[in-house]
């Protein structure tokens, strides 16, 4: 008995469709298909670079492809950020996003990308504190004593930070406003210069990231009066927060995160988010970054987008209040 032609066509089409399904599914789900490049807008050796390399190493194990860290430092994180914003949106080029990206929106009249629209947030990686440090021989044993002196002697307390517009510099300017004091904020070219000025007594107080200062604190070269976030730092558990030391409402933490180019497929963003979460849960990453006082914390892409938007608003207000003219 012969089979009607239309039945043969239908059956053949069904068989072909069934045979192709696994192949199509594999093609659609093939990520990553080559090494991933993670661009870091800062130089080697800093906390951002250390964070990126620790997380990248673990993400590579989950994703089955190398995650190669490439340092592209520049003012305002612009060079690395622009490279990612204009990269092919397939998840193979990532940016170490930071609060520096949020700050740059207020520091520059025009950026070659839209910070809120041209990136696909992946996940927060963690946050880290700044500390308020004084020389070992400082007469100020507590932040309260330092504040009392600053209020009695307006403009005579020298506060060192790195460059104008940096997180450290803006944290010092915000401190002036919230604490109700007038100090002389002195910007230096980099952290080593700030540390040298602090040790020699050229400045009375320094705002600096906790991690790089820990060796000097532990050696007794400098003392930490307070940390800037709303909770104590695990690396300096005996040191109070600025709020605990009497400055209500002051809460500053720097942060790092991952972002891809806008238009990256949601499934790829999800895969990257999952790999980042697994990396942050790794004991090796927790131990390595915990030593620097970093608080590891993953997020959803939506949560990271909301953080970025709020930080742009917050630091924009600080920049305007400080009278810093956008470049």
N, C-alpha and C positions, 0 to 999 in steps of 0.2 A: 504494500500500500504506500503510495507516495504522500509526502508531507506537503501541504500547501506552501507556496513560495513565501507568502506573507508571514507564516509561522516560522519559516527558516530564518527570515530576516530579523524577526523579533528575537528569536532565540540566540542568533549570532551576536546581535547587538548587546543582549544581556550578558552573554559570556565575555565579550570584549570589555564591557563596562566593569564587570566583576574582576577581570584580570588586571585592569588598569588601576583600580582603586588603591591597592597597596603602593604602587609606584607613585601615584599622585600624592598620597598621604606622606610618603617619604620625602618627596620633593618639597612639599609645603612645610614640612617640619624640620628640614635640614638646617639647623642652626646650632652652633656656628659651623661654617664650612671652611673656615680658614682662621689663622690667628687674629685675635682682637687687639687693637691698639688703644691704650688708655693714656690720654694726654693729660699731663699734670702741669698747671700754669705756674709752678714754682720750681726752684732749683733743687738739686739732689741734697739729701741729708736732713731736710726740714721735716716737721711733723706731717705735712701734707704728703710729701714723697714717701715717708716711712709707712704712712697709712695706706697709700695707693699700692705699694709693693707687697705689703702683708696681705691685703685683701685680694689683689690680683693673683697671687700665688695659689690661694685657696680656691678662688673662682675657677681657675684653669682646671683644677681637678674635677670640679662639678661639670664644667662645660665640655671637657675633652679636647680643648684647644688652648694653646698658650695665650696668656693675656700679657701683652708686652707694654711696659710702662715707658713713656717717652716724655722727658721734661722739656717744656717750652715756656720758660719764665718770661714774663713781660709785665709792664705796668698795667694794673687793672685786670690782669688775667686775659687780656684781649686776644693775644696771638693764638693761644690754645683754644679759647672759646670760639673764635671765628672759624678755626679749622674744623671744629666739630659741628658747628652750626651749618656749615656748607658741605659737610661730608655726605656721602650716600647714606640714606636712612635705613640701613640694614642691620644695625646693631654691632657692626665690626669696628666702629670708631666711637670711643666713649670719652667723656670729660670728667675729670675730678672737679665737680662743682663745689663752690664754697661760699661762705658769707662774703668773700671778696667780690664775687660776681654781683651780689646784692648791693654792696657798697659802691661799685663802679657805676651803677646807674645814676647815682647822685653826683659822682665826681667828674663825669665826662658829659659834655654837651650832647655829643652824638656817639653812639656805639655802632659798629658795623653789623649789628644783629640786634634782635629784640630778645632781651633776657627771659621774658616770660613766654614768648611765643615760638622761639626758634629752637627750643630744647624739649626733649621728652624726658621728664624726670624718671629715674629708675628707683633709687632708694637712698635715704639718709644712711650714712655710715657711722657717724658718731659726732660728739661734741667734745670740746676741750676748753679748759678754763684759762683765763689770764690770772696773774697774781699781782699783788702790790708788794714790791720788794724794797727793802731799805738796806744800807750798808751794815755790816756787822757791828760797827761802833756807833750806830745811829742813836740819838738820845730818845727816839720814839720807840717805846716798848709795845705800844698798841696803836691801832688805827685811830681810836678815840683821842689819844694824845696828839697824834699828828694833825687831826682835824682841828683840835683846839688851838694848836699853834698856827695853822693856816688861817683860821678865822680871826685870830688876834693880829696876824701879820699878812694882810692881803697882798697877793702878788709876789711874795718873797720866798715861797716854797718852790723849788725847782723840780719838775717832774719830767723824767726822760721817757721817750717812746721811740719807735722806729718812725719811718717817713710819714709826712702829712697825708692823711687819708687812709692810713693803714688801720686795721682793727684796733691795734694797741693805741694809736693816736686818738681815734674817735672814742674809744672806751675812756680815755683820760678826760677828753672834753665833756663826755656825758657825765662823768664823775663830778666835774666842776659844777655842772648844772644841778644834778640831783642832790649832791652834798651841800650845795649852797656856799661854795668857797671860790676864791679867786687865786689861781696858781699860775706859774709860768711853765707852760708845756714846751719842752725843748725836743725837737725832732732830730734823730740821728740817722745816719745812712743805713745802719743795720743793727741786728741784735748784739754782735760782738762789741760794737762801739757803745751801746747802751750799758752793757755789762761792765765794760772798763770804766765808764763814767760813774757808775754806781759804786764800784769797789774803791775808787779814788776819792769819793765824796764830792765829785763835781756836780752830782745831782742828789737830791734828798730822797727821791722816790722814783721807782721805775714801774711802768706797766709793761709786763711781758708775759708771753705764753709760759705756762707752768713747766711743761716738759723740758725744754732746753735749760731752764734755771735750776732744775732739781739737783744736779751735781754740785752747784755752788751753794745751795741751801744745805745739802747734806755735809759739805766740807766746812761749813761755818763761815764762808766768805760773805754771804748775804743772809738776811732774814726775811721771811714772808710774814706780812702783817695780815693779809686777807686774800681770799680768792673771789673772783668776780661773779660766779654763777650763783644760782639759788640754793645750791647744796654743796656740802664740803667735798673736797677733792680726796679721792682714795689714796693718792700719793702723799698728801699732806693732811692726814686726818685731824691733827691737833690745831690746824689753822682755821679760824672762823671765816664765814663768808662776809662780804661787805655788808650785807643786810644784818647779819648777826652782830657785826661790829658797830651797828648804829645808823647805817645809811639805808633807810627804808626805800623800797622800790627800785633799788639798783640790781640789775641782773643781766650780765653779759657773758655769752659763751660763743666761741668760734665753732664752726662746724664744717664737715666735709661730706660730700655726697657723690652719687654717680648720676650722670645724665647722658642721653643719646641725642642724635639729631631729631628734630621734630619730624613727624611722619613715619617714625620707626613702627613697624607693625606691633599691635598690642601683644601678640603671642611672643614676640621676641623680647619686648620689655618685661613681660611676665617671667620669661626664662632667665633674664638677667637679674631680675629682682629676687628670684628664688636662689640663684647662685650667690648673690650678695648676702642674703640672709644666712645661708649655710656657711659662708666664709666667716661672718661675724660670730656665729655660734661655735666656731672652731676653737678648741682650747689653745692652739698655737697662736692664733690671732689675738684672742683675749689676753693671753699672757704677755705677748710682745707689746701690744698697744696699751694694756693696763699699766705697764711699768711707766708709761709716759703720762699717766693720769687721765687718759682718754676714756670717755664713757661711750661704749659701743651701743648703737641703737639703730635698728633697721626701721623702715617706714614703707608705706604704700606710695606709689607714684603720686597719688592725689595729695597725700599728706606732705610730701616734699614740695609739691607745687604751692601749697598753701603757706608753707614755711618760707619759701623763696619770696612770695608776694609780700608777706608780712615784714620780712627783713628789709626789702627794698623800701617800704614805707617808713620803717623805723629809722634806718640809717640815713635816709634822705632828710628826715627831720633833724637829726643830729648834725649833719653836714651844713644845713641851712643855719641852724642855731650857732654853729661855730664860725659862721661867716666865711666858709671855704668856697671860693669861686670855682665853678666847674671849668675844666680845661677844654 
